[in-house]
Amino acid sequence: MQFLKPLVHGKLIKRYKRFLADVELDSGEIVVAHCTNSGSMKTCLEEGAEVYLTYVDDPKRKTKYTWEMIYMNGDWIGINTGSPNILAYEAFCDGEIEGFESYTEVRREVKFEDSRFDVYAKNEQEVCFIEVKNVSMKVGEYARFPDAVTTRGKKHLETLMRVKAGGMRAVMFYVIQRSDVSVFGPAWDIDPDYAETLRKAVDSGLEVFAFQAKVNPEGIELVKQLPIDLSYTKVKGCASKNNQLLH
């Protein structure tokens, strides 16, 4: 995924009301940027940090900028939750993900029952529904999801279980937009219902993938697949139970 035009550089002043951020541009001008991330962003927020924005020339928008990334821990972290959907769609269209090369039709935003999934793929043999999630939270070496309670996310998992029960392929695809982690796992301390539902869904046949993305001001690309640890773990300490590691 390449950015179609140069991004605008600045420094974060503050994020507020979840969807807004004040940013001081290099020119000294202070602008309001739209923040697509509705979560807590608890490990990817730092006032004064460098950020990049996209300028949006749309008279219907109240904000003229979209916040794309922030520089922390020596690298860029992507915070635009729309980017993973584009990354995943492009990867599935191009047959870049092992095990998904044979699909002859790939579409975005396809409905099943009362849920709308990010990617739909099919060939003569099977139908596949794929839900894509953005991951930005870091806890030690782990990338964690979610960073806030998500009833919508749990609903997607429950619907994917019904997809699988109906004889179709069901996939959760997590995109980690940061380079300073090496394992993915659910955030048991933040949303245990989601974490438990994810583990239940895996037991019922849901396929789970976690891919790390390299983020920079020119573009974002999927670079490698990370192992997945579904075991119960606390944020502080290393308590665990029912270890379940997927590769």
Secondary structure, 3 states (H helix, E strand, C coil): CECCCCCEEEEEEEEECCCEEEEEECCCCEEEEECCCCCCCCCCCCCCCEEEEEECCCCCCCCCEEEEEEEECCEEEECCCCHHHHHHHHHHHCCCCCCCCCCCEEEEEEEECCEEEEEEEECCCCEEEEEEEEECEEECCEEEECCCCCHHHHHHHHHHHHHHHCCCEEEEEEEECCCCCCEEEECCCCCHHHHHHHHHHHHCCCEEEEEEEEEECCEEEEEEECCEECCCCCCCCCCCCCCCEEC
